[in-house]
Amino acid sequence: MAQLAEWPAVVTCAPTLDEARDMLLDAAHEIVAAYRAEGREPPIGGGRVESLKLDIAA
């Protein structure tokens, strides 16, 4: 799974890291195009990053 930290609504997943990067870039371009097609500017900036530790039982 890949997600833009600055824009959490842009999420994708792929089997490899390189593919995830490509798909994430494509998803970002698509969402910007969708906002602009609606006559709105995309809400860029203002993101926040947090670490979360997960303990998963086997």
PDB file of N, CA, C and O in Angstrom:
ATOM      1  N   MET A   1       0.840  -1.171   0.000  1.00  0.00           N
ATOM      2  CA  MET A   1       0.000   0.000   0.000  1.00  0.00           C
ATOM      3  C   MET A   1       0.883   1.232   0.000  1.00  0.00           C
ATOM      4  O   MET A   1       1.929   1.257   0.649  1.00  0.00           O
ATOM      5  N   ALA A   2       0.463   2.246  -0.724  1.00  0.00           N
ATOM      6  CA  ALA A   2       1.193   3.513  -0.763  1.00  0.00           C
ATOM      7  C   ALA A   2       0.191   4.649  -0.581  1.00  0.00           C
ATOM      8  O   ALA A   2      -0.929   4.601  -1.091  1.00  0.00           O
ATOM      9  N   GLN A   3       0.621   5.672   0.157  1.00  0.00           N
ATOM     10  CA  GLN A   3      -0.248   6.803   0.449  1.00  0.00           C
ATOM     11  C   GLN A   3       0.603   8.055   0.512  1.00  0.00           C
ATOM     12  O   GLN A   3       1.720   8.032   1.028  1.00  0.00           O
ATOM     13  N   LEU A   4       0.070   9.155  -0.016  1.00  0.00           N
ATOM     14  CA  LEU A   4       0.777  10.424   0.098  1.00  0.00           C
ATOM     15  C   LEU A   4       0.586  10.982   1.499  1.00  0.00           C
ATOM     16  O   LEU A   4      -0.549  11.206   1.921  1.00  0.00           O
ATOM     17  N   ALA A   5       1.651  11.207   2.214  1.00  0.00           N
ATOM     18  CA  ALA A   5       1.556  11.749   3.577  1.00  0.00           C
ATOM     19  C   ALA A   5       0.925  13.126   3.568  1.00  0.00           C
ATOM     20  O   ALA A   5       0.158  13.460   4.471  1.00  0.00           O
ATOM     21  N   GLU A   6       1.234  13.934   2.558  1.00  0.00           N
ATOM     22  CA  GLU A   6       0.709  15.287   2.480  1.00  0.00           C
ATOM     23  C   GLU A   6      -0.757  15.320   2.060  1.00  0.00           C
ATOM     24  O   GLU A   6      -1.440  16.325   2.257  1.00  0.00           O
ATOM     25  N   TRP A   7      -1.247  14.203   1.471  1.00  0.00           N
ATOM     26  CA  TRP A   7      -2.610  14.159   0.952  1.00  0.00           C
ATOM     27  C   TRP A   7      -3.144  12.743   1.152  1.00  0.00           C
ATOM     28  O   TRP A   7      -3.123  11.946   0.214  1.00  0.00           O
ATOM     29  N   PRO A   8      -3.621  12.412   2.352  1.00  0.00           N
ATOM     30  CA  PRO A   8      -3.994  11.048   2.703  1.00  0.00           C
ATOM     31  C   PRO A   8      -5.082  10.432   1.833  1.00  0.00           C
ATOM     32  O   PRO A   8      -5.231   9.210   1.822  1.00  0.00           O
ATOM     33  N   ALA A   9      -5.842  11.237   1.109  1.00  0.00           N
ATOM     34  CA  ALA A   9      -6.887  10.684   0.243  1.00  0.00           C
ATOM     35  C   ALA A   9      -6.300   9.969  -0.972  1.00  0.00           C
ATOM     36  O   ALA A   9      -6.996   9.194  -1.630  1.00  0.00           O
ATOM     37  N   VAL A  10      -5.031  10.220  -1.274  1.00  0.00           N
ATOM     38  CA  VAL A  10      -4.385   9.578  -2.422  1.00  0.00           C
ATOM     39  C   VAL A  10      -3.716   8.302  -1.932  1.00  0.00           C
ATOM     40  O   VAL A  10      -2.652   8.332  -1.313  1.00  0.00           O
ATOM     41  N   VAL A  11      -4.370   7.177  -2.227  1.00  0.00           N
ATOM     42  CA  VAL A  11      -3.927   5.864  -1.754  1.00  0.00           C
ATOM     43  C   VAL A  11      -3.973   4.887  -2.919  1.00  0.00           C
ATOM     44  O   VAL A  11      -4.857   4.973  -3.772  1.00  0.00           O
ATOM     45  N   THR A  12      -3.038   3.974  -2.957  1.00  0.00           N
ATOM     46  CA  THR A  12      -3.039   2.913  -3.957  1.00  0.00           C
ATOM     47  C   THR A  12      -2.286   1.710  -3.402  1.00  0.00           C
ATOM     48  O   THR A  12      -1.705   1.784  -2.319  1.00  0.00           O
ATOM     49  N   CYS A  13      -2.295   0.622  -4.126  1.00  0.00           N
ATOM     50  CA  CYS A  13      -1.500  -0.537  -3.727  1.00  0.00           C
ATOM     51  C   CYS A  13      -1.024  -1.268  -4.980  1.00  0.00           C
ATOM     52  O   CYS A  13      -1.647  -1.190  -6.038  1.00  0.00           O
ATOM     53  N   ALA A  14       0.082  -1.971  -4.837  1.00  0.00           N
ATOM     54  CA  ALA A  14       0.694  -2.686  -5.948  1.00  0.00           C
ATOM     55  C   ALA A  14       1.604  -3.768  -5.391  1.00  0.00           C
ATOM     56  O   ALA A  14       1.982  -3.721  -4.220  1.00  0.00           O
ATOM     57  N   PRO A  15       1.958  -4.742  -6.221  1.00  0.00           N
ATOM     58  CA  PRO A  15       2.794  -5.829  -5.731  1.00  0.00           C
ATOM     59  C   PRO A  15       4.253  -5.463  -5.470  1.00  0.00           C
ATOM     60  O   PRO A  15       4.931  -6.154  -4.710  1.00  0.00           O
ATOM     61  N   THR A  16       4.750  -4.382  -6.090  1.00  0.00           N
ATOM     62  CA  THR A  16       6.142  -3.979  -5.856  1.00  0.00           C
ATOM     63  C   THR A  16       6.195  -2.502  -5.491  1.00  0.00           C
ATOM     64  O   THR A  16       5.264  -1.748  -5.773  1.00  0.00           O
ATOM     65  N   LEU A  17       7.286  -2.099  -4.867  1.00  0.00           N
ATOM     66  CA  LEU A  17       7.465  -0.706  -4.480  1.00  0.00           C
ATOM     67  C   LEU A  17       7.509   0.205  -5.699  1.00  0.00           C
ATOM     68  O   LEU A  17       6.913   1.282  -5.688  1.00  0.00           O
ATOM     69  N   ASP A  18       8.208  -0.213  -6.749  1.00  0.00           N
ATOM     70  CA  ASP A  18       8.276   0.623  -7.956  1.00  0.00           C
ATOM     71  C   ASP A  18       6.904   0.811  -8.584  1.00  0.00           C
ATOM     72  O   ASP A  18       6.561   1.915  -9.007  1.00  0.00           O
ATOM     73  N   GLU A  19       6.119  -0.256  -8.648  1.00  0.00           N
ATOM     74  CA  GLU A  19       4.769  -0.140  -9.198  1.00  0.00           C
ATOM     75  C   GLU A  19       3.888   0.741  -8.315  1.00  0.00           C
ATOM     76  O   GLU A  19       3.081   1.520  -8.822  1.00  0.00           O
ATOM     77  N   ALA A  20       4.040   0.621  -7.003  1.00  0.00           N
ATOM     78  CA  ALA A  20       3.259   1.450  -6.080  1.00  0.00           C
ATOM     79  C   ALA A  20       3.595   2.921  -6.268  1.00  0.00           C
ATOM     80  O   ALA A  20       2.703   3.768  -6.234  1.00  0.00           O
ATOM     81  N   ARG A  21       4.868   3.233  -6.466  1.00  0.00           N
ATOM     82  CA  ARG A  21       5.258   4.627  -6.706  1.00  0.00           C
ATOM     83  C   ARG A  21       4.623   5.159  -7.976  1.00  0.00           C
ATOM     84  O   ARG A  21       4.088   6.268  -7.992  1.00  0.00           O
ATOM     85  N   ASP A  22       4.684   4.362  -9.053  1.00  0.00           N
ATOM     86  CA  ASP A  22       4.082   4.782 -10.320  1.00  0.00           C
ATOM     87  C   ASP A  22       2.580   4.977 -10.185  1.00  0.00           C
ATOM     88  O   ASP A  22       2.028   5.956 -10.687  1.00  0.00           O
ATOM     89  N   MET A  23       1.925   4.052  -9.513  1.00  0.00           N
ATOM     90  CA  MET A  23       0.476   4.146  -9.349  1.00  0.00           C
ATOM     91  C   MET A  23       0.087   5.312  -8.445  1.00  0.00           C
ATOM     92  O   MET A  23      -0.945   5.947  -8.662  1.00  0.00           O
ATOM     93  N   LEU A  24       0.900   5.593  -7.440  1.00  0.00           N
ATOM     94  CA  LEU A  24       0.632   6.711  -6.546  1.00  0.00           C
ATOM     95  C   LEU A  24       0.747   8.037  -7.293  1.00  0.00           C
ATOM     96  O   LEU A  24      -0.080   8.930  -7.108  1.00  0.00           O
ATOM     97  N   LEU A  25       1.751   8.163  -8.120  1.00  0.00           N
ATOM     98  CA  LEU A  25       1.908   9.363  -8.933  1.00  0.00           C
ATOM     99  C   LEU A  25       0.718   9.523  -9.874  1.00  0.00           C
ATOM    100  O   LEU A  25       0.196  10.627 -10.029  1.00  0.00           O
ATOM    101  N   ASP A  26       0.289   8.436 -10.499  1.00  0.00           N
ATOM    102  CA  ASP A  26      -0.869   8.483 -11.384  1.00  0.00           C
ATOM    103  C   ASP A  26      -2.128   8.876 -10.617  1.00  0.00           C
ATOM    104  O   ASP A  26      -2.919   9.691 -11.094  1.00  0.00           O
ATOM    105  N   ALA A  27      -2.314   8.303  -9.436  1.00  0.00           N
ATOM    106  CA  ALA A  27      -3.480   8.634  -8.614  1.00  0.00           C
ATOM    107  C   ALA A  27      -3.487  10.109  -8.226  1.00  0.00           C
ATOM    108  O   ALA A  27      -4.542  10.743  -8.219  1.00  0.00           O
ATOM    109  N   ALA A  28      -2.323  10.654  -7.906  1.00  0.00           N
ATOM    110  CA  ALA A  28      -2.230  12.078  -7.554  1.00  0.00           C
ATOM    111  C   ALA A  28      -2.599  12.946  -8.750  1.00  0.00           C
ATOM    112  O   ALA A  28      -3.329  13.927  -8.603  1.00  0.00           O
ATOM    113  N   HIS A  29      -2.103  12.595  -9.932  1.00  0.00           N
ATOM    114  CA  HIS A  29      -2.457  13.358 -11.138  1.00  0.00           C
ATOM    115  C   HIS A  29      -3.957  13.290 -11.407  1.00  0.00           C
ATOM    116  O   HIS A  29      -4.570  14.293 -11.776  1.00  0.00           O
ATOM    117  N   GLU A  30      -4.543  12.120 -11.226  1.00  0.00           N
ATOM    118  CA  GLU A  30      -5.975  11.950 -11.483  1.00  0.00           C
ATOM    119  C   GLU A  30      -6.834  12.757 -10.516  1.00  0.00           C
ATOM    120  O   GLU A  30      -7.821  13.366 -10.929  1.00  0.00           O
ATOM    121  N   ILE A  31      -6.473  12.769  -9.246  1.00  0.00           N
ATOM    122  CA  ILE A  31      -7.293  13.513  -8.281  1.00  0.00           C
ATOM    123  C   ILE A  31      -7.163  15.018  -8.494  1.00  0.00           C
ATOM    124  O   ILE A  31      -8.135  15.753  -8.317  1.00  0.00           O
ATOM    125  N   VAL A  32      -5.971  15.486  -8.873  1.00  0.00           N
ATOM    126  CA  VAL A  32      -5.800  16.909  -9.188  1.00  0.00           C
ATOM    127  C   VAL A  32      -6.653  17.263 -10.408  1.00  0.00           C
ATOM    128  O   VAL A  32      -7.310  18.304 -10.423  1.00  0.00           O
ATOM    129  N   ALA A  33      -6.646  16.410 -11.424  1.00  0.00           N
ATOM    130  CA  ALA A  33      -7.451  16.649 -12.621  1.00  0.00           C
ATOM    131  C   ALA A  33      -8.943  16.671 -12.280  1.00  0.00           C
ATOM    132  O   ALA A  33      -9.689  17.488 -12.821  1.00  0.00           O
ATOM    133  N   ALA A  34      -9.380  15.785 -11.392  1.00  0.00           N
ATOM    134  CA  ALA A  34     -10.785  15.750 -11.000  1.00  0.00           C
ATOM    135  C   ALA A  34     -11.192  17.039 -10.285  1.00  0.00           C
ATOM    136  O   ALA A  34     -12.257  17.593 -10.560  1.00  0.00           O
ATOM    137  N   TYR A  35     -10.357  17.509  -9.379  1.00  0.00           N
ATOM    138  CA  TYR A  35     -10.653  18.768  -8.694  1.00  0.00           C
ATOM    139  C   TYR A  35     -10.763  19.909  -9.698  1.00  0.00           C
ATOM    140  O   TYR A  35     -11.708  20.696  -9.646  1.00  0.00           O
ATOM    141  N   ARG A  36      -9.809  19.997 -10.600  1.00  0.00           N
ATOM    142  CA  ARG A  36      -9.798  21.096 -11.568  1.00  0.00           C
ATOM    143  C   ARG A  36     -10.962  20.995 -12.545  1.00  0.00           C
ATOM    144  O   ARG A  36     -11.486  22.022 -12.976  1.00  0.00           O
ATOM    145  N   ALA A  37     -11.379  19.790 -12.903  1.00  0.00           N
ATOM    146  CA  ALA A  37     -12.537  19.614 -13.781  1.00  0.00           C
ATOM    147  C   ALA A  37     -13.813  20.124 -13.117  1.00  0.00           C
ATOM    148  O   ALA A  37     -14.751  20.546 -13.794  1.00  0.00           O
ATOM    149  N   GLU A  38     -13.836  20.081 -11.788  1.00  0.00           N
ATOM    150  CA  GLU A  38     -14.967  20.609 -11.020  1.00  0.00           C
ATOM    151  C   GLU A  38     -14.829  22.097 -10.748  1.00  0.00           C
ATOM    152  O   GLU A  38     -15.689  22.690 -10.097  1.00  0.00           O
ATOM    153  N   GLY A  39     -13.753  22.708 -11.239  1.00  0.00           N
ATOM    154  CA  GLY A  39     -13.539  24.137 -11.029  1.00  0.00           C
ATOM    155  C   GLY A  39     -13.003  24.479  -9.656  1.00  0.00           C
ATOM    156  O   GLY A  39     -13.125  25.618  -9.204  1.00  0.00           O
ATOM    157  N   ARG A  40     -12.407  23.497  -8.984  1.00  0.00           N
ATOM    158  CA  ARG A  40     -11.857  23.721  -7.643  1.00  0.00           C
ATOM    159  C   ARG A  40     -10.364  23.501  -7.673  1.00  0.00           C
ATOM    160  O   ARG A  40      -9.850  22.758  -8.510  1.00  0.00           O
ATOM    161  N   GLU A  41      -9.670  24.149  -6.757  1.00  0.00           N
ATOM    162  CA  GLU A  41      -8.239  23.900  -6.580  1.00  0.00           C
ATOM    163  C   GLU A  41      -8.074  22.770  -5.571  1.00  0.00           C
ATOM    164  O   GLU A  41      -8.761  22.743  -4.550  1.00  0.00           O
ATOM    165  N   PRO A  42      -7.173  21.845  -5.847  1.00  0.00           N
ATOM    166  CA  PRO A  42      -6.969  20.735  -4.911  1.00  0.00           C
ATOM    167  C   PRO A  42      -6.399  21.210  -3.579  1.00  0.00           C
ATOM    168  O   PRO A  42      -5.572  22.122  -3.545  1.00  0.00           O
ATOM    169  N   PRO A  43      -6.841  20.592  -2.476  1.00  0.00           N
ATOM    170  CA  PRO A  43      -6.336  20.974  -1.153  1.00  0.00           C
ATOM    171  C   PRO A  43      -4.957  20.380  -0.908  1.00  0.00           C
ATOM    172  O   PRO A  43      -4.840  19.286  -0.354  1.00  0.00           O
ATOM    173  N   ILE A  44      -3.934  21.079  -1.309  1.00  0.00           N
ATOM    174  CA  ILE A  44      -2.571  20.579  -1.189  1.00  0.00           C
ATOM    175  C   ILE A  44      -1.905  21.200   0.029  1.00  0.00           C
ATOM    176  O   ILE A  44      -2.017  22.403   0.266  1.00  0.00           O
ATOM    177  N   GLY A  45      -1.217  20.376   0.793  1.00  0.00           N
ATOM    178  CA  GLY A  45      -0.524  20.853   1.986  1.00  0.00           C
ATOM    179  C   GLY A  45      -1.322  20.583   3.241  1.00  0.00           C
ATOM    180  O   GLY A  45      -2.476  20.157   3.182  1.00  0.00           O
ATOM    181  N   GLY A  46      -0.706  20.830   4.359  1.00  0.00           N
ATOM    182  CA  GLY A  46      -1.385  20.691   5.642  1.00  0.00           C
ATOM    183  C   GLY A  46      -1.456  19.272   6.170  1.00  0.00           C
ATOM    184  O   GLY A  46      -2.208  19.004   7.106  1.00  0.00           O
ATOM    185  N   GLY A  47      -0.692  18.359   5.595  1.00  0.00           N
ATOM    186  CA  GLY A  47      -0.719  16.976   6.050  1.00  0.00           C
ATOM    187  C   GLY A  47       0.057  16.780   7.342  1.00  0.00           C
ATOM    188  O   GLY A  47       0.773  17.674   7.795  1.00  0.00           O
ATOM    189  N   ARG A  48      -0.093  15.602   7.926  1.00  0.00           N
ATOM    190  CA  ARG A  48       0.598  15.275   9.161  1.00  0.00           C
ATOM    191  C   ARG A  48       0.990  13.810   9.109  1.00  0.00           C
ATOM    192  O   ARG A  48       0.224  12.981   8.617  1.00  0.00           O
ATOM    193  N   VAL A  49       2.154  13.485   9.602  1.00  0.00           N
ATOM    194  CA  VAL A  49       2.642  12.114   9.635  1.00  0.00           C
ATOM    195  C   VAL A  49       2.766  11.668  11.076  1.00  0.00           C
ATOM    196  O   VAL A  49       3.317  12.383  11.912  1.00  0.00           O
ATOM    197  N   GLU A  50       2.257  10.493  11.361  1.00  0.00           N
ATOM    198  CA  GLU A  50       2.375   9.911  12.695  1.00  0.00           C
ATOM    199  C   GLU A  50       2.861   8.478  12.566  1.00  0.00           C
ATOM    200  O   GLU A  50       2.496   7.779  11.621  1.00  0.00           O
ATOM    201  N   SER A  51       3.677   8.038  13.506  1.00  0.00           N
ATOM    202  CA  SER A  51       4.111   6.647  13.552  1.00  0.00           C
ATOM    203  C   SER A  51       3.158   5.860  14.427  1.00  0.00           C
ATOM    204  O   SER A  51       2.645   6.364  15.427  1.00  0.00           O
ATOM    205  N   LEU A  52       2.932   4.631  14.040  1.00  0.00           N
ATOM    206  CA  LEU A  52       2.061   3.755  14.794  1.00  0.00           C
ATOM    207  C   LEU A  52       2.694   2.375  14.832  1.00  0.00           C
ATOM    208  O   LEU A  52       2.992   1.795  13.788  1.00  0.00           O
ATOM    209  N   LYS A  53       2.898   1.851  16.032  1.00  0.00           N
ATOM    210  CA  LYS A  53       3.486   0.524  16.182  1.00  0.00           C
ATOM    211  C   LYS A  53       2.357  -0.492  16.349  1.00  0.00           C
ATOM    212  O   LYS A  53       1.466  -0.317  17.180  1.00  0.00           O
ATOM    213  N   LEU A  54       2.409  -1.545  15.555  1.00  0.00           N
ATOM    214  CA  LEU A  54       1.421  -2.603  15.627  1.00  0.00           C
ATOM    215  C   LEU A  54       2.083  -3.894  16.057  1.00  0.00           C
ATOM    216  O   LEU A  54       3.117  -4.276  15.509  1.00  0.00           O
ATOM    217  N   ASP A  55       1.506  -4.561  17.019  1.00  0.00           N
ATOM    218  CA  ASP A  55       1.923  -5.905  17.391  1.00  0.00           C
ATOM    219  C   ASP A  55       0.876  -6.867  16.864  1.00  0.00           C
ATOM    220  O   ASP A  55      -0.279  -6.839  17.290  1.00  0.00           O
ATOM    221  N   ILE A  56       1.286  -7.721  15.932  1.00  0.00           N
ATOM    222  CA  ILE A  56       0.348  -8.643  15.308  1.00  0.00           C
ATOM    223  C   ILE A  56       0.701 -10.056  15.719  1.00  0.00           C
ATOM    224  O   ILE A  56       1.814 -10.530  15.490  1.00  0.00           O
ATOM    225  N   ALA A  57      -0.260 -10.718  16.328  1.00  0.00           N
ATOM    226  CA  ALA A  57      -0.041 -12.097  16.768  1.00  0.00           C
ATOM    227  C   ALA A  57      -0.025 -13.026  15.561  1.00  0.00           C
ATOM    228  O   ALA A  57      -0.805 -12.857  14.624  1.00  0.00           O
ATOM    229  N   ALA A  58       0.865 -14.001  15.592  1.00  0.00           N
ATOM    230  CA  ALA A  58       0.961 -14.958  14.477  1.00  0.00           C
ATOM    231  C   ALA A  58      -0.089 -16.029  14.583  1.00  0.00           C
ATOM    232  O   ALA A  58      -0.155 -16.916  13.731  1.00  0.00           O
TER     233      ALA A  58
END
